[in-house]
Amino acid sequence: MSLFHAVLWLDHHEAKLFQFDAEHIEAERIRSHTHHTKQHGSAVRSEHEFFADVCDAMKGVTEVLVTGSRTAQTDFRHYLEKHRASQVGQVVGYETVDHPSDKQLVAMARQYFVKHDRMAGVPTPT
């Protein structure tokens, strides 16, 4: 099931994507790739593979709020702009948060999207 809104929480080791509407929540967890090599740039390559998996999970979602550490958000934004420009428009905002529970994260995202949708002129469902 693909839902209209989603919240993504990420750091450099894992990501959690919650797609939701008023009644439903669909959760997905994405873990980073760990390559233990001495090859130059393997950490960058692993990060790119991780962010590619996150972008693949976001396919079909219209609006995504990206949350997590500021560093992870910045790295993800850079990856998105450079490698997945077609998905940049899916991200409607970035919010720095620590480690909220899954329920807290979805509740925060629901509040965010109510405000976001009102500012965009989208009627709020009742």
C-alpha positions as CSV (number, residue, x, y, z in Angstrom):
1,M,0.0,0.0,0.0
2,S,1.4,3.4,-0.9
3,L,0.2,6.3,1.2
4,F,0.4,10.0,0.5
5,H,2.5,11.2,3.5
6,A,5.6,9.7,5.1
7,V,8.2,10.6,7.7
8,L,11.7,9.4,7.3
9,W,14.0,9.2,10.3
10,L,17.7,8.5,9.5
11,D,21.2,8.5,10.8
12,H,24.2,6.9,9.0
13,H,23.4,3.4,10.2
14,E,19.7,2.9,9.7
15,A,16.6,4.6,8.4
16,K,12.9,4.2,9.3
17,L,10.2,5.2,6.9
18,F,6.6,5.5,8.1
19,Q,3.9,6.0,5.5
20,F,0.6,7.0,7.0
21,D,-2.8,8.5,6.7
22,A,-5.5,9.1,9.3
23,E,-6.0,5.4,10.1
24,H,-3.1,3.5,8.7
25,I,0.7,3.3,9.3
26,E,3.1,1.3,7.2
27,A,6.6,1.0,8.6
28,E,9.9,0.0,6.8
29,R,13.4,-0.2,8.3
30,I,16.5,0.1,6.1
31,R,19.9,-0.8,7.4
32,S,23.2,0.6,6.1
33,H,25.6,-1.7,4.2
34,T,28.7,-2.6,6.0
35,H,31.7,-3.4,3.9
36,H,34.9,-4.2,5.7
37,T,37.5,-3.4,3.1
38,K,40.6,-1.3,2.9
39,Q,39.6,0.1,-0.5
40,H,39.7,3.8,-0.7
41,G,36.2,5.4,-0.6
42,S,34.4,2.2,0.5
43,A,32.7,4.2,3.3
44,V,31.3,6.7,0.7
45,R,30.2,3.8,-1.5
46,S,28.5,2.1,1.4
47,E,26.7,5.4,2.3
48,H,25.6,5.8,-1.3
49,E,24.2,2.3,-1.4
50,F,22.4,3.0,1.9
51,F,20.9,6.3,0.6
52,A,19.9,4.5,-2.7
53,D,18.0,2.0,-0.7
54,V,16.3,4.8,1.3
55,C,15.3,6.5,-2.0
56,D,14.0,3.3,-3.4
57,A,11.8,2.9,-0.3
58,M,10.5,6.4,-0.8
59,K,9.2,5.7,-4.4
60,G,5.5,6.2,-4.7
61,V,5.2,8.5,-1.7
62,T,4.1,12.0,-2.6
63,E,5.4,14.0,0.4
64,V,8.2,13.0,2.8
65,L,9.3,14.8,6.0
66,V,13.0,13.9,6.6
67,T,14.1,13.8,10.2
68,G,17.1,12.7,12.2
69,S,20.5,14.2,13.0
70,R,21.5,17.3,11.1
71,T,24.6,15.6,9.7
72,A,22.6,12.6,8.3
73,Q,20.0,14.9,6.8
74,T,22.7,17.1,5.1
75,D,24.4,14.1,3.7
76,F,21.1,12.6,2.5
77,R,20.0,15.9,1.0
78,H,23.4,16.1,-0.9
79,Y,23.0,12.6,-2.2
80,L,19.4,13.2,-3.2
81,E,20.3,16.4,-5.1
82,K,23.3,14.8,-6.9
83,H,22.1,11.3,-7.6
84,R,18.3,11.3,-7.4
85,A,17.2,14.8,-8.6
86,S,13.9,13.4,-9.7
87,Q,13.0,12.7,-6.0
88,V,14.0,16.0,-4.6
89,G,10.4,17.3,-4.9
90,Q,9.1,14.5,-2.7
91,V,10.9,16.0,0.4
92,V,8.7,18.8,1.9
93,G,10.9,19.5,4.9
94,Y,13.8,18.6,7.1
95,E,13.5,18.5,10.9
96,T,16.3,17.8,13.3
97,V,15.2,15.3,16.0
98,D,17.1,13.0,18.3
99,H,15.7,9.5,18.8
100,P,11.9,9.7,19.2
101,S,9.8,6.6,19.6
102,D,8.0,5.4,16.4
103,K,4.7,6.7,17.8
104,Q,6.2,10.1,18.7
105,L,7.7,10.4,15.2
106,V,4.4,9.7,13.4
107,A,2.5,12.0,15.8
108,M,5.0,14.8,15.0
109,A,4.8,14.1,11.3
110,R,1.0,14.2,11.4
111,Q,1.1,17.6,13.1
112,Y,3.6,18.8,10.5
113,F,1.6,17.8,7.6
114,V,-1.6,19.3,8.9
115,K,0.2,22.7,9.0
116,H,2.0,22.0,5.7
117,D,-1.2,21.1,3.9
118,R,-3.0,24.2,5.2
119,M,-0.2,26.5,4.0
120,A,-0.3,24.7,0.6
121,G,-4.0,25.2,0.4
122,V,-4.9,21.5,0.6
123,P,-8.1,20.9,2.5
124,T,-7.5,18.9,5.7
125,P,-9.5,15.7,5.9
126,T,-11.8,15.3,8.8
